[in-house]
Amino acid sequence: MLDAADLPDNVDALKAMLVAARLSEADKVAQIARKDERIERLEKLVAAFKQAAFGRKSEKTDPDQFDLALEDLETAMAAIEVDTPAGNRNTKPRATNRGSLPQHLPRVEEVIEPESLVCACGGCLHCIGEDVSERLDVVPAQFRVIVTRRPKYACRTCTDGVVQAPAPARLIQAGLPTEATVAHVMVSKYADHLPLYRQAQIMSRQGIDLDRSTLADWVGRAAFELRPVFDALIADLMRSTKLFMDETRAPVLDPGSRKTKTGYFWALARDDRPWNGGAPPGVAFTYAPGRGGLHAERILQGFSGILQVDGYAGYNRLITPDRVGPDIRLAYCWAHARRKLVEITRNGAAPIAEEGVRRIGELYRIEAELRGLDPQIRLAGRRERSAPLIAAMHGWLAHHRARVATKSPLGEGLAYIAKYWDGLKLFLTDGRIEIDNNSVERTIRPIALNRKNSLFAGHDAGAENWATIASLVETCKLNEVDPLSYLTATLTAIVNGHMQSQIESLLPWNCLSR
């Protein structure tokens, strides 16, 4: 603030000061307008990214690839908003999700008292209330050293020998890490997608110099010990009568050629929650050097029931008439059928494809209302509401297939639906069957993200270890079990001699009962 004594007496000087002040204020208004314009432009970009990543038209897009772009855009918006005084903003406050602070977190309370509790009149102030705010604080991960001492005792009156407590069992004999440390490394790699060399860099910032190969040795030894638990997981899933299956690429280094070869992770998943099934959800990944149907047949040896899959032709091997083994019925995925038509609508006006998308959308709306109900109720609802729609769609499909060029994109999209028609409508006969294969596709996403960060597995055995640990981590997530707590407890139980005959008690969904 200027004091009157600071103002010049000269009229011309006063006029110059007033003009300068007005120009300065105009500059501020223009600067705020430019910032508002930048914020608006960034908000439109964020909306466009979210639509591309998560909108209905994003049938084949992996949302993970948009995360970094969204983070950078939202960071830029926050920086601009901070630089703009709240009273000068022309745009409405941006809606943000600030999250909530769960009650189980420890609270550290601080009380900020006034400088004095004596009133201006000389009396004593008394408390009439308080304002309480909570902020999220963090204590960085801290490494510590567990020092184990085992005193030795001897008798002074005889020479019968020395008494000493036995050394505790360790996962890594004569090694540095506790089971919790090894579990932390595995969760960081397979749940949080941090390659081992990055973890080594993080540790080095706290003065812990460990080579990446040392961390790899820990993970490999842990994977070996966890293999019986993985086998028990597979066995438990195979006892189900309704499973999902899908496969995803697993680039593996090919020794000698200095190149990578393409292997595959085959995901076998169970999720009975949509129909209130009693079995806990789970997923098991099996590495195979190829994508042929013989690998699916090998993995499913002994399985009998309904297998929900996409339209990959390799699964046809499971239903050939001359196949020897238990009966398997294939239920197909309406999401894949819909994608064929959605791709066509992206390229311009396509009334037939748009009509097909609308018809499939009606089936999904019914399924949303039936989700979580018992199989009998779901089946009755489908027979009453979805069966007429399926019957009408069958006539619609035959009508347009006869009039559309077979080799055109629309012709191929309609041919896909017709080819898998029997499996697509199988959900009308069993309330346990889902309308699509999305349950297992969601479990594969972390594998894809790990693949991006790690580029490839070092060899086939490394891919098998990857599959073992990823299966347990993802099954923990499906059951809302903390993977770090689970792996720590499980590795500790194993090294302390957990009985092989009771290995099923170590499955993730039994973690909370231990």
N, C-alpha and C positions, 0 to 999 in steps of 0.2 A: 504494500500500500504506500502511495506517495503522501507525504505530509505537505500541507499548504506552503510551508516554508521552502519546499523543494521545487515549487513551480516557478517558472520564470515570470518576470513582470512584463516582459515584452510580448505584445499581442501576436506578432508574427511567429515568435518562437512557440507560443501556446498553440497556434493553429498548426504548426508543423508537428508538434507532439500529438495532437488529436488525429491528424491524418495518418501518422505512423501507427498509432494505436488501432485505427480502423483497418489499416492494411494488414496488421498483424492478426487481428481477429478474423479477417477474411481468409488469411492463409490457414488459420486453425480450422475454420469451417470446411475449407476445401480439402485439407488433409484428412479430416474425419470422414468426409464424403468418400474420398478415395479408399480409406480403410473399410468403410461399410461396403463399398463396391467389391473390394477384394474378398471380404467375408462372404458376401452373397455368392460370388463366383465359386469360392471354395465349397460352400454348402451345396451348390448344385453339383459340383464334382463328386462330393461325398455321396449324395443321393444317387448319382449315376453309377458309381462303383457298387453301392449296396444293391441297386437293382440288378446290375450285371452279375454280382456274386450270389445273391440270395433270391432274386425274383423268380417268378414262375417260368420265365423264358430261359433260365439258366439250367438247361437240362444236362449239359455235359461239362459245365465249368466247375472246377475245384475251387471252393471259396477261399482256401488257404492262400492262393496266389494273390489275392487282393488285400490281404491283411496289412502288408508293409505299406502299400500305397495309401490305404485308409488311415493308418497310423500317422504317416507323414502329413497328410492333408489336415487331419484333426489337430495335430500339433501346431501346424501353421496357423490355423484358425484361433487356437488358444493364445498364441503369442501376439496376434494382432489385437485380440480383445483386451489383453492385459495392457497393451500400449495405448488403448483408447479409454480416457476417463469415463466412468459409468454415467455421469450426468450428460456427457456429450454424444452418447451413442444414439443414432437414429434408428437402428434396427432393434427388433425385439430380442430379449435374452434368448440365447440358444439353449434348447432343451438338452440336458445331459443326464446320464444315469450315474449318479454319484455312489451307488452301491449302498450296502448296509453293513453294520458292524455286528457280527454274530455274538451272542451272549457268552459262548464258551471261551472267547479270547480273554486272557488276563487283563485286568484293568490296573493302571498305575495312576492314582489320583494326585492331583496337585491343587492346592487351595491358594488362590491369590487374594490376599487381604488388602484393604485400603492402607495407605501410608499411615493413617491415624484413625483411631476409633473414638476420638474426642470431637464432639460437635462444636460448631462455631460459637454456640451459646455457652459452652463449657460443660455440658452434660455428656453422658456416655452413650454411644450409639449401640443399638441392639439389632440383631439379625432379624429381618422380616421376610427373607426369602433368598433365592439364589438363581443365577443363570448357569446352566450346565451344558457344556458342549463336549463332543467326543471327536477325536481325530485318530486316524490310523497311523501307528508308528511301527517301525521295523527294527529288529535287532539282526544285523547281518549274520549269515551262517558262520558259525565259529567251530573250527576244528579244535579238538582237544586230544590229549594223550592219556590213555588208560594205563596206569602203572600197576602191574600185578606183582605183589610180593608173596613168596611162599617160604615162610620161616622153616628152618630145620631144627629139630629137637632131638636131644640125646640124653640118656640116663646117666647120672653121675655115679650110680652104685653098681652098674653092670655094663656089659658091652653087647647088649642084644641088638644094637643097630641104631640107625637114625630114622626118625619119623618126620615125614613131610607130606602135606596135602598134594594130591595129584594135580598136575597142570590141567587147566580147563581145556576142553576141546576147542579147536579153532578150524574155521573154514580154510584158511590159508596157513598151513603149518609153518611155524617160524617166520610168518609174514607180518607186515605192519598193520593191516586193516582189521577192524572188528567187523562182525556181520552187518552191523548198521552202516558202516562205511561202504561196504560192497553193495548193499542194497541201495544206498544213495547214488552210487555211480550208475547202477542199472536203471533206476528210475529216471535219472537225469538224461540217460541216453535213449531209453525206449518209451518213456512217457513224456518227457520234456524236449526230446529231439536234439540234445546237445551231444555232438560227436565227442569221442574220448579225448582227442587232441585239444578241443576247446575246454573241456573239464580240466585237463592238465594245466592249461594256461590260467584258469581261474584259481586253481590251487597254488600256483606259483606266486600269485599276488599276495598270498599269506605266508610266503616263505617255504612252502612245501614243494620240493622239487621231485616230481614223479614223472617218469617217462610214460608216454601213451601206451607203450607195449606192456608196461607193468599193469596199468588199468585193464588192458585187454586180457591179461593173464587172470586177473581177479574175476572178470566177467565170465571168461571161459570156464573156470573152475566152478563158479556158482551155477552156470547153465548145466554143467554135468550133474551136480548134486540135485538140481531141480527137475531133471529129466523124468524121474519116477512120478513126480506130481503132475507134470505135463501129460504123461501116459495115462494117469488116472483121470485127468480132465477129458482126454479123448474118449476113454472108455465110458465115462459118465454120459457124454454127449451121444455116443453111439447107442446107448440104451433108450434114447428117445425115439418116438415114432413120427416126429415132425421136425425137420431141420432146414436151415438155409445153407446154400453153398455159393461161393464166388471165388474168383481168382484174380490176382494182380501181379504185375511184373516184378521181378527181383533180379536186377543186374548183378552178376557175380563175376569177379575177376577170373579170367581164364589163365592159369599158370602157363608160362612158356610163350604165350602169344602176345602178352602185354596188352591185351584187349579184354573187353567184358563179353560174357555170354549171357543170354537171357534165360534165367530160371523163373519160377513162379511160386508165389505163396498161395496155397489153396486154403481158403477160410471156411471152416465148418462152424456154424453158429446156431444157437438155440435162444429163442426169445418168445416165451409163452405168456408174457405179461399182457399183450393185447386181448387175450381171451381168458385171463385169470388162471392160467395154468399154474400148477404147484411147483414145477421144476425151476430152479434158479437160472437166470440167463448166463450164457457163457460162449466163448469163442476160442477155437484152437486153430492155429496156423500151421500148415505142413508145407515144408519146402519140397519142391520137385524140380528136376532139371528141365522140364518141358510143360507144355499146355495140353498135351494129348489126353483124350478121355480115359486112357488106361490109368492115368494117375488118379483121376477122380474115382475110378473103379477100385483101385488099390486102397485108397483112403477110406472108402465106404464099405470095405469088405465086412460082411456080417450085418450091415444096417438094413432094416426093413421098415418102410413107411413112406411118408410124403417128403419129397425134397423140393424146396422152392429155389428156382434158379432163373438166370436170364436165358436168352435165346442162343447161347453159344452151342454150336453143333456137337462139341465134344461130349456133352452130357447125353446125347442120343445113345451112346454106347451102353448106358445104364438100363435102357428099356428095349434093347433088341430082343427078339423072340428066342434066339439061341443062347442068351446069356444064362450062365449057371450061377445061382445065388438067390437070396431072398428077394421078394418082390419090392420094387421101388416105383412109385408114381411121381411124375414130374409136374409140379405146379409152376406156371410161368408168370412173368412179371408185367403188369399193365404199365408200369412206369417206363419200361423200355419200349413198349408198343407206342406209348404216347410221344416219346422223344422223336420217333421217326416222323410223326405228323407235325410236331412243333418245329422241327428243322425246316419243313416245307413252308410253314407260315411265315418264317423269317425272311423269305426271299420275295415277298410281295403278296398280293391278294391270292388266296387259295381257299375258296369257300368250302370245298369238300374236306380238305384237311382241317380247317377250322371247325367244321361240323363234327368231325371225328374227335377232336380235342374236347369239344363241348360235351359230347356224349360220355367220354371217359371221365370228364370232370364230374358228371352227375353220379357216377359210381363211387368216386372218391368222397363226395359229400355224404353219401349214405354210410360209407365205411367210417367216416369221422364220428358219426353219431353212434355207431355200433361198437367203437373201440372201448375195450375195458369190460365188456359184458361177457357173460358165460357163453360157451360155444353153441348151446342149444338156442339161446336168444339171438345170437348173431346169425345162425343158420336160418331161423324163422324169418328174421328181418330181410335177409338176402333173397329168400324165396319169394317173399311178398313184394319187395320193392326193386331189387336188382335184377331178378330173373326176367321180368318183362322188358327191361332195358336191354339186357343181353340178347334176348330173342329179336327185338327190333333192330339192334345193331347188326345181327347176323344177316338179316335181309338187306339192310343198308350196305353192308360190306359186299354182298354178292352183286347187288345192283350196280355199284360203282366200279367194281373190278371188271365187269363185262364191258365197260365203256372207257376205261382209262388204259393208256398204253402200258404194257407190261414192264418195259424197261425204263419208264419215266420214274422220277423220284417218288411221285405219288403212287404209281403202280407198285413199286417195290415196298413202300410203306404199308400199303393195304395187303400185299402178298405176305408180309411178315406176320401181320395179325392173323390172316387166314391159316398160315402154316402152323401156328402155335395155338390155334383156337381152342382145341380140346383142353390143353393145359391152362389156358387163360381163364376158361369158365369153370375150372375145377373148384374154385373157391365157393361156388354155389352149392357144392355137395358136402362141405365140411366146415364147420364154424371155426376150426383151428387155423385154417389156411388164411394167410394174408393176401391182400390184393397185389402186393408187389414184393420185391426183393430188397427193399431199402434197409431193412434191419441189418443185413450182413454187409451191405455197401458202407454203412456208417462205421462199422468196425474196421474196415480196410483203410479208411482215410488216414489214420495215424501211421500205418505202414507206408503209405505214399509220401507222407511228409518226412518220415525218417529217411526214405529213399532219396528225397531231394537233398537233404542235409548231408547224408553219408555217401551219396553218389552210387556206391555199389558195395556189396559184401566182398570180403577178401577171398573167400573160397566157399565151396559147398558146405563144409562143416560150419563155417561162420554163419552162413544163412540159416542152417538148422538151429544154431544157438539163438540167433535172432528170432526165429519162429517160436522157440520154447519160451523165451522171456517175454516177448510181445504178447503171447497168448495169455500168460498169467496177469500181466499188467492190464490188458484190455478187459479181461474177465473181472478183475478188481473194479475197474471203472463201471462196468455194467451193473455190478452189485453194490455200488456206492461204498466201496472199501478203499481205504487209503493204501495205494500200492507200496509206499515206503514202510508203513507199519507192518503190512502183510509180509513183504519179502524179508524184513528184519526178523520177524517172529518165526517165519518158516525156515529160513536158513539156520537160525539158532536151534530150532527143534531138530533139524536134520543132523547137525554136527554133534548134538547131544544124544544121538542114537535113537531117534524116533523109529518106532517099529514099522517095518515095511508092510506088515499086514494091516496097519491102520493108516496107510498113506492117504486115503480119501479124506481123513479128517483135516488134512492140510490144504484142501481145495479152498479157493478164495472165499466162497460163500459160507464156509465154516469158520472163518477167521474170528468173527465177533464172539463165537461161542467158546473160544479157547480161553 
